Each structure stands twice: as C-alpha cells, then as structure tokens.
Amino acid sequence: MTEAEAREIVRAAGIELLDSGLVDGTWGNISARVSPELMAITPSGRDYRGIAAEDIVLVDVVTGEIKGGGKPSTETPLHAAVYRERPEIGAVVHTHSMSASTVAAARREVPPILDDFAQIVGPSLRTADYSLPGSGRMARAVVKAMRGRMAALLANHGAVAVGRDMKEALLCARMVEKGCRVFIEAEFLGGAKPLAPLEAWAMHKVFLAKYSKIERGKPR
C-alpha cells in the first residue's frame, strides 16, 4: 500500500465511523499499516469530517518517529504496539461506542454469545486492565487482552478492534458494539448463555481461514 492510499483509507474510515455512530466528534482514532514499519494514523483532536487525506500522520511503529510532520493521535503507542506484535494486522480502530464503553466500565469479559460475534471477534472479548490513555502501559495491556482475538475492551474507556485490512477492522468494531449490546440486554433476561468454548474457537478460525476471504474477494 502506498502512503497516499493508506491516508485516504484512514480518512474514509473516519467518516464511516461517524456515520455508524461508533464515534462522536473527535473521539476515537484509526490507523492503517503502510509497510511493516510504517502506519498512517488520524491526527489528534480533529473532527473526522474536517480531515483531508494529507492531514493523516505517518508514524514509524518501531521508533515512534513522525514522518513529514503533523500531530498524531495520543493513542499512537497503542496502535504501534498492535502492529509490532501482530504482523498480520493491517488496520486498527479505537472507538468509544456506548455499549462497548458500558461493558468496559463494568470491566466484564463478554463470552461468545452470538455465532457471528465468535467468528469475527474470537472466543471472547476481554477487558484490558485500566491504564492512563496514551500510555505504554495501556498499549501493553491491550495487546495482552487481544491475544487470540481481534478486539479488546479498555477498562473505563472504550474498545479496540483490528483487522487484516480496514474493511475487516470496521466490521469487527461494529460486531464488538453489537455483542456488547446483546450481552447487556441478555443479562437482564436471566443471563447470557454462551457457546461452548471449542465451538467459538473453531468458528473464529474458520472465519479467518475461509469466510473472510470470500467476503473480501481476494486470496490471503
């Protein structure tokens, strides 16, 4: 992917997140991998509808060096940590959506209560231990919580979803919000009843290996 392509993908994703209601105003942040060492990430404190492609900031995920100027999101350490630890990941989306934030505030783990949730997110949705936003400690906690999964909640904060490309990351972000909403409501109806752990794990592996290829129409 070229730098220009990555910048445009991130810019367009910001509009999509606003339209979907997963973020509001300047909250949240988005990035896309340009190369193994470089990512394109949204600038700090900017409304997504006012961002042009050239405003997207390029950052070295290893050194943290900013390429070409601009002020990147304060959550840059989190995005960089994901790319360093997960070489298959091509995009990261951080949201403050309502249901995900509610579960994160309760510091609960969402079990695999829906088959599509298990397929896309993984065998559960963990909540990372609380750390100050933008800190290296938060980045490490999220990477740990996301092991074997494509998303994690951030205690008292929000959610992070990832994908092998931006389309998959946005799908995962929507599924996190859906899963959290269903979990909250099912708890009021006597408690959410999860799938068996082995079934949930198998569904996720099949999605990653097969169905997501068909969905996006290209080989891996």
Secondary structure, DSSP 8 states (H G I E B T S, - for coil): --HHHHHHHHHHHHHHHHHHTS--TT-SEEEEEEETTEEEE-BTT--GGG--GGGSEEEETTT--EESS--B-TTHHHHHHHHHH-TT--EEEEE--HHHHHHHHHT--B---SHHHHHHT-S-B-EE----TT-HHHHHHHHHHTTTSSEEEETTTEEEEEESSHHHHHHHHHHHHHHHHHHHHHHHTT------HHHHHHHHHHIIIIIHHHHHTS--
